[in-house]
Amino acid sequence: MKEKIVVLGAGIGGLSAGYFLAKTGKYEVTVLEKASVTGGLCASFKHDGFTLDYGAHKIYSVIPGVLDEIQNLMGDKLLTLPKKNSLFLRGHLVDYPLKLGNLAKVLGMGTFMQIGLGYALELARGILGNPTPKSYQEYMIQRFGRPAYELVFEPLADKVWGGPDTLHPEMARARVPASGGIEVILKLLGIKKETAETNAEFFYYPRAGFGDLPQAMVEYIEANGGQVIVNTDVRELARDGAKITAVRGAVDDKPADFETDYLVSSIPLPVLGRLLFGSDAAVLPSIDELAFRHLVLVYIFAEKDLLLEDQWIFFPEREYIFSRIFEQKQMNPELGPAGRTAIACDFTCNEDSWQWQASDEELAQKTIEGLVKGGFLKEEDVSGYYVTRTRNFYPRYDLTYVEKMKQVSNQLQEAENLLLTGRIGMYNYNNSDHCVDMGRFIAENLSAGRAPVDVWNELEQRVADYKIVD
Ligand SMILES: Cc1cc2nc3c(=O)[nH]c(=O)nc-3n(C[C@H](O)[C@H](O)[C@H](O)COP(=O)(O)OP(=O)(O)OC[C@H]3O[C@@H](n4cnc5c(N)ncnc54)[C@H](O)[C@@H]3O)c2cc1C
């Protein structure tokens, strides 16, 4: 008889686990989702004649086998697109990743020379032996020099995560290729090319919208004897000693219990902590101290066929409220009506930030002002807006997060048949390809008879090496 596995959360993290577990043929898989739809932030949704994603999402991976898995699952539903993205600086678009030659044109010779000297200084320091960086700020200054840091990386990091001097260096490591100082400079000078490990030259995209990837996983799970249940309110995890034996709650407000042999969780750690320990004061402080940023997406609709030449553009400067803009129809023109387009502008903030407190109308107005000022849009072309807000999406690695996370893992591992996965579930700053890798790793190792705690510990080490490839 098949063993039972309940997976909490039907974002790409939970669904990947469900998909690979179902593929082993050894488990009866049930994925429980709180929302009325599946896919989490990798879903697509319909609005005003468009199919929209939650900001720019591409499929790319440098993890062996992950792209093959996705191609096997999706087949001819995938488009292959050349990547076109830029950074907007001082009123100009420059190539991203940065190249010094382009920066020189945009910044003028004086600033350019300063940046060059900053690099040279850090390079010389590096030859003498740099101390291990203690923060994101120190990491980036060592790698790019203070002038470039202050011009681009500091304001962008401040917008996305807040307070770069209080961020753990891991935040930089996950986003910046780990090549040596000279290699970075050669790439900046355009002498050495970026590699597929540091910069995707092409990527895959599901022609029906990014959400077709999680949807394909739902369909596979259901076609192979599993279930994916939405509108679930998980209220309690029943335990027999160290073993979780059932998930108790309601589906569509009707009581529902799910017996299980293993539990895989991709839901936020504080929620999981409360389900496991109630409000046990000894356990919860470290979980509650794990910081997250909220995500805001402002979609602007315009009476133009297309507005950009790039798929997405980064905006480090503080005068723009968004940190990135993305044009959905650049992925596939069929995702919106002819003669109209939609730009998704994303940024992050805290619960008490003015951006989170502001009305949709104010956010839309400030976003439109920014797009007009940047020369991407004329106000008279705007036909509407739509705002989405997601609490606690971006893990924010502060300087003590490693110790806090260790405590949290130790406490949660009291449950001997529990595993974590996904971006939110593992408190790991990652992309969907990493979520696919985590699901595959869990399924392969669990089905090989390994103890969940061993799989968990190895997975923690594995995710520590993940990199986001721009
Ligand atoms: C703007 C932006 C751009 C991005 N670009 C890319 C990109 O280009 N490429 C890429 O690969 N990735 C990209 N990502 C990252 C990608 O979106 C994430 O890695 C991925 O969505 C994480 O999936 P997840 O399942 O961990 O989390 P989520 O998508 O948040 O899923 C968690 C799920 O759990 C559910 N849930 C929460 N609480 C409960 C509960 N109590 N009970 C049951 N269910 C619950 C939620 O409703 C949700 O469906 C981007 C993200 C953003 C925001």
The ligand as a Tripos MOL2 file, in Angstrom:
@<TRIPOS>MOLECULE
LIG
   53    58     1     0     0
SMALL
NO_CHARGES

@<TRIPOS>ATOM
      1 C1          8.4810   39.9770   -8.8490 C.3       1 LIG1
      2 C2          9.0220   38.5660   -8.8200 C.ar      1 LIG1
      3 C3          9.7950   38.0990   -9.8640 C.ar      1 LIG1
      4 C4         10.2690   36.7950   -9.8500 C.ar      1 LIG1
      5 N1         10.9680   36.3380  -10.9310 N.ar      1 LIG1
      6 C5         11.2650   35.0330  -11.0240 C.ar      1 LIG1
      7 C6         11.8270   34.5100  -12.2220 C.ar      1 LIG1
      8 O1         12.1040   35.2270  -13.1710 O.2       1 LIG1
      9 N2         12.0570   33.1750  -12.2890 N.ar      1 LIG1
     10 C7         11.7580   32.3440  -11.2520 C.ar      1 LIG1
     11 O2         11.9890   31.1440  -11.3880 O.2       1 LIG1
     12 N3         11.2660   32.8140  -10.0840 N.ar      1 LIG1
     13 C8         11.0020   34.1350   -9.9440 C.ar      1 LIG1
     14 N4         10.4670   34.6350   -8.7880 N.ar      1 LIG1
     15 C9         10.4320   33.7680   -7.5990 C.3       1 LIG1
     16 C10         9.2590   32.8150   -7.5680 C.3       1 LIG1
     17 O3          8.0550   33.5480   -7.6740 O.3       1 LIG1
     18 C11         9.3130   32.0790   -6.2270 C.3       1 LIG1
     19 O4         10.5110   31.3640   -6.1160 O.3       1 LIG1
     20 C12         8.1670   31.1020   -6.0460 C.3       1 LIG1
     21 O5          6.9280   31.7040   -6.3090 O.3       1 LIG1
     22 C13         8.1760   30.5590   -4.6300 C.3       1 LIG1
     23 O6          7.1880   29.5740   -4.5350 O.3       1 LIG1
     24 P1          6.6850   29.0430   -3.1320 P.3       1 LIG1
     25 O7          5.8120   27.9050   -3.4150 O.co2     1 LIG1
     26 O8          7.8390   28.8690   -2.2160 O.co2     1 LIG1
     27 O9          5.8660   30.2710   -2.5010 O.3       1 LIG1
     28 P2          4.4420   30.8650   -2.8930 P.3       1 LIG1
     29 O10         4.3320   31.0920   -4.3440 O.co2     1 LIG1
     30 O11         4.2300   32.0300   -1.9840 O.co2     1 LIG1
     31 O12         3.4360   29.6920   -2.5050 O.3       1 LIG1
     32 C14         3.0570   29.4140   -1.1850 C.3       1 LIG1
     33 C15         1.6410   28.8820   -1.2330 C.3       1 LIG1
     34 O13         1.2570   28.4860    0.0890 O.3       1 LIG1
     35 C16        -0.0770   28.9130    0.3030 C.3       1 LIG1
     36 N5         -0.3260   29.0090    1.7420 N.ar      1 LIG1
     37 C17         0.1110   29.9640    2.6090 C.ar      1 LIG1
     38 N6         -0.3130   29.6830    3.8530 N.ar      1 LIG1
     39 C18        -1.0310   28.5460    3.7750 C.ar      1 LIG1
     40 C19        -1.7150   27.7410    4.7390 C.ar      1 LIG1
     41 N7         -1.7970   28.0860    6.0110 N.pl3     1 LIG1
     42 N8         -2.3220   26.6030    4.3130 N.ar      1 LIG1
     43 C20        -2.2700   26.2240    2.9920 C.ar      1 LIG1
     44 N9         -1.6480   26.9620    2.0480 N.ar      1 LIG1
     45 C21        -1.0270   28.1020    2.4360 C.ar      1 LIG1
     46 C22        -0.1440   30.2490   -0.4230 C.3       1 LIG1
     47 O14        -1.4930   30.6340   -0.6650 O.3       1 LIG1
     48 C23         0.6400   29.9460   -1.6830 C.3       1 LIG1
     49 O15        -0.1590   29.4290   -2.7070 O.3       1 LIG1
     50 C24        10.0030   35.9460   -8.7470 C.ar      1 LIG1
     51 C25         9.2420   36.4250   -7.6890 C.ar      1 LIG1
     52 C26         8.7420   37.7160   -7.7290 C.ar      1 LIG1
     53 C27         7.8800   38.1890   -6.6130 C.3       1 LIG1
@<TRIPOS>BOND
     1     1     2 1
     2     2     3 ar
     3     2    52 ar
     4     3     4 ar
     5     4     5 ar
     6     4    50 ar
     7     5     6 ar
     8     6     7 ar
     9     6    13 1
    10     7     8 2
    11     7     9 ar
    12     9    10 ar
    13    10    11 2
    14    10    12 ar
    15    12    13 ar
    16    13    14 ar
    17    14    15 1
    18    14    50 ar
    19    15    16 1
    20    16    17 1
    21    16    18 1
    22    18    19 1
    23    18    20 1
    24    20    21 1
    25    20    22 1
    26    22    23 1
    27    23    24 1
    28    24    25 2
    29    24    26 1
    30    24    27 1
    31    27    28 1
    32    28    29 2
    33    28    30 1
    34    28    31 1
    35    31    32 1
    36    32    33 1
    37    33    34 1
    38    33    48 1
    39    34    35 1
    40    35    36 1
    41    35    46 1
    42    36    37 ar
    43    36    45 ar
    44    37    38 ar
    45    38    39 ar
    46    39    40 ar
    47    39    45 ar
    48    40    41 1
    49    40    42 ar
    50    42    43 ar
    51    43    44 ar
    52    44    45 ar
    53    46    47 1
    54    46    48 1
    55    48    49 1
    56    50    51 ar
    57    51    52 ar
    58    52    53 1
@<TRIPOS>SUBSTRUCTURE
     1 LIG1         1 GROUP 0 **** ****
